[in-house]
Amino acid sequence: MSKPLARIGGAIGLALLATATARVGRGEPLAGASARQAQSPARGASPRPAAPNASAYSGPRTPDRKPDLNGIWQVLGTAHWNLEAHSASEGVPAGFSVVEGGTIPYQPAALARRNENFKNRLTADPLRKCYLPGVPRAMYLPLPFEITQTPKHILIAYEFAHATRTIFLDGTPHLEDLDFWMGDARGKWEGDTLVVDTASLGDKTWFDEAGNFHSDALKVVERFTPTDATHVAYEATIDDAKVFTRPWKMTMTLYRRVEKNLELLDYECAEHVYEKLFKGRGGQP
Amino acid sequence: MTRSIIIAGPVLAALCVPATGRAQPVAPPPGGGRGAAPASYPPYTRPVSTFVPPKTADGQPDISGLYLAIPLPRGIETPLVPIQNRPNRANSEFSFSLNERPKLPDGAQVRPVGVDPPDGKIPLTPAALARRKEIIANQEKIEYLDGRVLCLAPGIPRSTIPAPVVGYQILQKPGYVVIFYEQNHLYRTIPLDGRPPLDPHIRKAMGVSRGRWDGNVLVVEVTNFTTNLDNNWVIGAISATPGVPAESLTTGHGIPHSDQYKVTERYTPIDANTIHYEATIEDPSVFTQPWTIAYYAFARAPKDYVPVEYACFEGNDKNLLLMTNTDISGIRVQVP
């Protein structure tokens, strides 16, 4: 039933698709990203050899011989508050930049908007309205997520707002007439690196609490390169010609949570919205 | 285009809400009320399946795959008028209608899902019935609204009650069964290693699940449900019949649970395409005895079915404004 309704937005989706197609025509996104990656490996990662199956990965593997990513993971760091280098402020720990080159390459008008977002962040950050965090922000929230891996799909369950992603590994193409808060993710294994191409992300999410943002032309290519049983070198290449002067990349490490009997708990953000509402109205009867 | 996904939220919400607060009052069925003699059905017998599923790499019965909900009779409790027909496009006695629908297995009986106690009634305590009356009479107020309309995670077994957008991805990995629900992007991870329950201070909207395989049947005990809000009702079909008073409702709406709420589920693979579902519901603060629902729940989805994102809360503020004249769009909460 949602699907016929969802297709009401087809025209907008098609516009988005047209933009994406035009960008591919420029020949930038994927090839450019991997070339840069070869020169500057992610922090803590081994340089990735170009040839598949020549991996340094020595951790456990699934029955289909892929690195076994099943389990609970979390990023440690401050990317959720600000992708770029920043000093501490009230409630915000200081942090290094996770952006390659340090600074996000905004177009001038977009930089002005980011700065405006920053000023208004406590009310304007979509996360404070409990909206789905989008991609890649979901990956570096200060909350864990759980990966379930099969040969055809990788599913990610996030503790925040019970967000989810389904990454299709079955060779199917992106859907053409839909748009998603968490994007439409299609992945493939390149040797021991999982490469995920996420499109159809819309323009309503931010990258962090500091107001770093994107347009509906956003495309994200993530590379998950496990280095051992408990670490994954993660990088996301951000391509959005409406906002940035060139594609850019963020890198961080996913840490496996190894505590015994750990399981995901709840951050049911919407519950807290209603709790606040009811409290303001004298409590729930 | 994101907005088009949002459109579905209010539509589903409109389907879900008991319309008693707003609709024209409708007289209860002749002789209506809980005292009237209900339609009768033969006693429920748990289906015995001879189907042997293949095994996963770690030796679990393999029931993984993408399933769709099988439409159910709208009544959770036994209706006063017997269900006459099998599901079809025009039959509003069923939970939803689509042009193509999963079929019940041959020989499956069409009956309300409440199978025990045998009278098919939810065994509410007097206090729970009074609370239900209050809730159903106040559906124009957001405090009393169905948590499903608020886009909260609706818990168990409610997440398995069919609605129009209900793909279920069942995944299995060593030591776990994982269920992703298409509706409101819900999920559960069910450990199978016999680990103890969580500390009672830890609560989850979907509960905390502990599973085991009983032969080819997946048995899951679910506890530790959240009680942050009273809007998370135990059960409820798509929509209540407008105007029916709480004591005559057969659709299950308006029953919050306490912190003692516990559900024991049984997932029985009937054949390569069908899973039968049974859930026994206990909460001594709400029910006078444990009670059980059972139905053919999941049918394997057609090959061309693609689950998509169902973003429920995003944009639901407009729906809530229409339904309850409450504007939540200005509320901001702290995030970790």
Interface residues (C-beta under 8 A of the other chain):
Chain A: M1 S2 K3 L5 A6 R7 I8 G9 G10 I12 G13 L16 P63 N70 L122 T123 D125 L127 R128 K129 C130 Y131 L132 L141 P142 L143 E146 T148 Q149 T150 H153 L155 A157 F160 A161 H162 A163 T164 T166 T172 L175 D177 L178 D179 F180 W181 M182 S200 G202 D203 K204 D216 N261 E263 L264 L265 D266 Y267 E268 C269 A270 E271 H272 V273 Y274 E275 K276 L277 F278 R281 Q284 P285
Chain B: M1 T2 R3 S4 I5 I7 A8 V11 L12 A57 S64 F96 L98 E134 N138 I142 E143 Y144 L150 C151 L152 A153 P164 V165 Q169 L171 K173 P174 Y176 V178 F180 N184 H185 L186 Y187 T189 P191 R195 L198 I202 R203 K204 A205 M206 V208 T226 N228 L229 D230 N231 V306 P307 V308 E309 Y310 A311 F313 E314 T326 I328 S329 I331 R332 V333 Q334 V335 P336
